[in-house]
């Protein structure tokens, strides 16, 4: 067997064969079950500052992770040494660790009839992400930064312009008959200019475009110009008085609220009683206008797979669409196999898997269903309030739902954005915040795997001067 592994490495045969052979090797060595994940990929990134290349990285990698079971005992190890000797050490090490771990009645692979994968082409891989030669990739970063710098004389410095591209492949195999794999790709361009006001105070903001294929990227000029616009509107920022007022969350920050709801609905937090949503299944936890969906099968309007789309989850269960909250009611906890067994439920096919360790719980494409109002209409309905465009620092307690974070943005006066605001803290409780959502925008756009339209929330506290 080890000779076969070594020969395959030398002849470059498929990763699927490598994964299945390592599973067989672990079983032959004494495992009662085994699971292997193999990842390979390459990536390129460049950051240009003031027109000069500041950092440039180009790398490729291939690594393998192994999880073994000996009855109800389990252990995992990983390696980037895919020689025969390296894999033998990996298997021996995993089994040795499993022998000294404690038994866990809930440990184990999913049942054999649960495995599967979406057979349709999810459009996750496009080789055009590397269609630019190296000098052209650097030029894209330069163009993004240059467009931002040229937008206004008050922009005098830059944290840089960047371009990145990557491709990867993942293969998962286990001793219960599952074997699956898929490829993915990514490209992105960004700019982060720095502006100075008349008093010498500096402000920084930025913007980016990301896509699975190069053809769907926004131009570096449009990215740089938007980054400049966002930076300039922060000039002259000041604090506001401590008060309670409506808060309008821009989509790029509203998405963090949705991520917190997912984390609170995660089965790991639920069975540990470390979430304010424990015991709330079937109850109203949000305004009736709120519906939150996790769709691991989604195709974006452009026809390509979403940033969180995949044919199967981290345990080999077929990806699916799950409604987390429907019209304000908590419908599902988000579960992998282990959490589902702890709670006496079934997996929602949300296992996430790295090379080492046990599977975690992760989202696919998580979003709030959009409403009918434009962002301008939502802001126009606010007499006095805070439009939040950025958040700073951690500040969410999932056990209690208490929420407190540093924030910056623009003050709303009589339905108009007026002056920039900074150095304030916004506070509330997630349960109350989602119950007090009074408006949902129609501006849902996926720039990552978690997305939200504009949200207006009533009655939060703004701590300022």
N, C-alpha and C positions, 0 to 999 in steps of 0.2 A: 504493500500500500504506500509506504513512504517513497519508494522508488517511483511509483506512478505520480505522486504529487510533485516530486522534483522534476520529472520529465515534462509534466504538463507546464510547469513554470517555464521551463526552457523552451518549449515549443509554442507557448502563448495560447493554449487552448482556453475555452470559455470558462469564465468564473463560476458558472453554474456547476460544472464538473468538479471544480475545486471545492465548492461548498458541500456538495453531496458526498464527496470522498472524505472530507473531514468529519462529517456527521457519522459516516460508517466507521471511521477510525475511532471516534469516541465511543461508539456503541461496542465495538470489538474490545476496547480497553476496559469496559465494565460499566458504562453509563446505562441507566434505564431509559433515558431520553436525552436528546441533544438537539441543539439549535445553533445554526451558524449564520452570521451575517458577514458579507464581504462588501467592502466599499472601495471604489477607485475613482479618481477624478483628477482634474487639472484646473488650475485657476491662474488668472492674470489680474493684477491690479496696479494702477499707477496713480500717484497723487502729485499734482503740479502746483507749486506755489509761486506766485508772482512770475509766472511764465517758465520757471525752471523746475525740472524734475526733482521732487523731494524724496519720494520713495517709489520703488518699482519692485514688484514681486512677481515671480513666475514659478510655479511649482506643480509637481504631480505626486500623487500618493496612491498607495494601495495597502489595505490593511484588512484584517480578519478578526472577528470576535466570536467567541464560543461560549455557550451556556450549557452546562451539563446538569443532569439530575441523577441522583442515586436514591430512588424512592422519593421521600419528601425532603431530602436535602438537595441543595443546589449551590452552584458557584459559577462565576464567569471570569474569563480572561480574554485578553486581546493581544495581537502582535502585528507588526509590519514586516516581520521576517517570515516570508512565505516559502523558504526552503524546506526540504523534508525535515531537517533537524529542528528548525524553528517551530514547525507545526507540531512535531512530536513533543517538544517541550511545552507547548501551549496545552495540548491534551493532557499530558501528565500533570501539569500544574493545576488545571481546572479540576481534575478528579481528586487530587490531593486536598485541595481546598474544600471540595464538597464533602469529603469524609469527616472533616472536623467542624462543619457547620451544624447548627441546630435544625431539627426537623420543623417544618412548617406545613400544617395540614392543608393550607390553601395554595401551596406551591404546585407548579406543574404547567405543562403546555396546554393549550386549548384542546378540546375533544376533536378527533379526526374529522368529524362531519361539519365542523365549523369553518375549516380552511377554504380559501378561494381567492380569486382575484378578478377584477374587471377585465374582460377580454377586449373591449373596445379600445381603439387608439385614443388616449387622453391628450395627445399633442403636448407632451412634456419636454421633448428634445428637439432642438434646432441647431444644426451645425453652423448656421450663419453667425453665431455669437463670436466666432473666430474668423469672420470674413475679412476683418481689417488686419493689415500687417502691423507689427509692433510700433513703428513710427506713427502710423495713422491712429492707433489707440491713444498714444501720448497726445497727439494733436487734438483728439476729441476732448481730452481733459483740459488742454490749453484753451480750446474754443469756448468751453463752458465758463471757465474762469474769466477769459477776456471779455465775453459778453456781459458778465456781471460787472466787471471793472469799468467798462465803457458806458454803463447805464446812467451814471451820475457822478459829478466831480466830488461829491461827499464820500464816495466809496474810494478809499485810499489804500486799503490793505485787503488781504485775503487769507482765509484759512485753507484755501486750495480749491482746485477743481480735480475731479477724479473720473476715471473710467475703469470698469472691472468687467470681467467675463469669466465664466466657469462652466464646465460640464462634468457630469458625474454618472456613475452607475452603481446601483445597489442590487445585491442578490441575497435572498433569504431562503434557507433550507432547513428542514428539521426531520426528525426521525419518524414523524407520523405521516410522512408522504407529501408535505408541502414543498414546492420549489417555485420560486417566482423571482422576477427581476425587472428592473426598468431603468431607463436613462433619463436624465434631466439636464436642463441648461439654463443659464441666467446671464443677463447683461445689464449694466447700470451706468448711469452718468450723473454727476452731481456737481454743485458749486456752493461755496460758503463764503460770501464776501463780508467785509467789515467796513462799516461806515462811521464817520465822525461828525458830530454836530458842531455848532458854532462855539460851544463851551468846551470842546475837546473831549466830550464823552463818547465812547465807542459803543457800537451795537453790532451784533452779529446774528445772522440767520442764514438759511440755506434752502435749497430745493433739490429734488432729484427725480429721475425717471428710471424705472426698472421694468424689465420684461423678460420673458422666457426666450424671445428671439430678438435679434438685433433689429430686424425690420420694424418692430413695434416700438422702439425707443423714440422718445421725443428728441428733437434736435438739441445739440449742446447749446445753441444760441437761445432757444426758448427756455431751457433750464436755467441758464445764467441770468436771463432777464427776469424770470420769476423769482429767483433767489435774491436779485437786487431789489425788486419791489418789496419783498417781505422784510428785507433788512432795513430799507429806508423808512418804512412805516413804524419802525421801533425807535427812531430818533426822538429825543425829547421825552423819553419815558419817565414817569413819575409814579409815586404811590398814591393810593386813594384812601379815604377814611374807612375805618372798620365799619362794616355794615352788613345787612342781609340784602341780597339783590338777586335777580335772575342771572344765571350764567349760561352763555351760549358757547358750547364746545365746538371748535372747528373739527372737521373730520379727522385730521391727523392726530388730534389729542383725544377725541371721543372714542377712538378705537381702543385706547388703553383702559377705558371703563368697561368695555365689552370683554377685554381680556381678563379683567378682574372677576367678572361674573363667571367666566369659564373656569378660572382657578378655584372659585368658591364652590362650583358645581362638580369639581373633580372628585372622583370616587375616593382617591387617597385622602383628601381633606375631609370627606364625609365620614368614612369609617373611623378616622382618628378623632372625630368630633372636634375638628379644628376649622370649622366653617360656619358662618352665620346662616348658611342654607341647609344645614343638617336638619332633617326632619321636616323640611318644607315642601317635599314632593307633592304636587297637586294643588299647592296653595298659590295665591296671588303674591308675587314678589316684585311686581313692576306695574307701571301704568298699562291699561288694557290696549294701548296703541303699540306696545313693545312686543316684537317677535324676534327672537335670536335664533339663528340657524347655524349649524356646523355641517358644511357640505364638502366632504372629501372627494367628491366625484365631479366637481364643478368645472365647466368650461367658461372662460370669460367671454364677453361680447365679441372680442377679436377672434374667437374660435380656438384659442390655445388654452391649455390647462391652467387652472389657478395656481397660485404660489403654494397652496397647501394641498393640491390634488395629487393623488397617487392611486395605483390599482389595488393596493392592499395596505393594511396597517403594519405596525412594528412586530406583530405576532403572526402575520400571514392570514388575517381575516379580511374578507373583501371590503373595500371602502364603501361608505354609505352616507346618506344624508340624514342628519339627526336634528330634530327640533328641540332646542334646549329650553326656550321660553316661548310659549304661544299665547298671544294676547294677554300678556302679563302673568301667565300661570307657568310655574316651573314644571316642565314635562319630563325631563330626563336628567339624571346624573350622568356624567361623562366617565366611561369605565373602560379599563382594560380587563383582561381575564382575572388577574389577581384581585383587584378591587371588587369586581363583580361577585366573585366567590365570597369575599368577606361580607358583602352586603346581601347575599342571597339573591343576586340578580344576574342578568346576562350582559356580556360585554356590548358596548356601543361601537366597537371596532375603532377605538381611539388610542390603541397602544402606540407609544413612540419608542424607538429603539436606537441607542447608540451602539458602539462597538462593545463596550464593557458594561457591566451592571445589569440589573433587572429592567424590564420594560417600564417606562413611565407612562404618563397620560398626556396627550397633546392634541391640539385642534388641527383641523384641516383648513378649510376656508370658513372662517368664523365671521359672521356679520349680523347687523341689525337690518331688518327689512326696511327699505326707504319709505318715507312718507310722500306727501304731495307738495309741500311748500318748498320754495327756493330758499337758499340761505339769506338772500336779500329780504325776502318776506318775513323770515323768522326774526332777523335783526330789526327790521322795520316795525315789528310789533312790540319792541322793548322800549319803555320810556327811559329807564336808567338801569344799566346793567353792565356786565363784563363779558367781552368776547375773548375767550381764552385760545391762544395760538401755540403756547408751549408750556410744558410742565417740567418741574425740576425735582429730583430726589425721590426716594421711596416714601410711601406714606399711606399704604393700604393695609389695614389689619383685617385679614380674612376671617379671623375668629369672631370678631365683633361687628365687622363691616365698617368700622370707623375709617374715615378718609380725610387726609390732610396733606396737601402738596403745595410747594412753591409754584407760582404761576406768573405768566406774562401774557400780554395781549393788548387789546384796545378797549377803551371805554365807550359804551354806547349811551348816547344822549338823544332823546326824542327820535329814536329809530335810526340814528346815524352814527357811524364810527367816527370818533372825534380824536382823542389823543392817546398816545401809547401809555401802557401801564406796566410796571415791573415791581419787584421786591414786595409782593403780597403773597399771602397764603390763602388758599380756598379750602374749606372744610365742610364736612357733612357726614352722613352715614349712607353707605351704598344702598341699603334697603330703602331708606327714605328718598334718596336721590332718584332711584329708578321708579319709585312710585310717584315722584313729582316731575317726571318728564312731561313737558307741556307742548313740545313741538318736535317733529322729526323731519329733517330735510329730504329732498329728493336727489341729493348729490352723493350717492354711494359710488365710490370708485375704489377698486382694489389696487393698492400700491404695495401690498404685502399680503400675508395670509389672513390677517385680521383687519376688518374694515368696518367703518360706521359712517353714516351720513351726519350732517350737523345735528346736534342735540341741544335743546333748550331745557334747562332744569331750574325749577323755582326754589327759592328759600334757602340757598346755601349761604354760608358765612364767608365774607371776604375780610381777612385780617390784614389791615394796612397800618396807616399812621393814626 
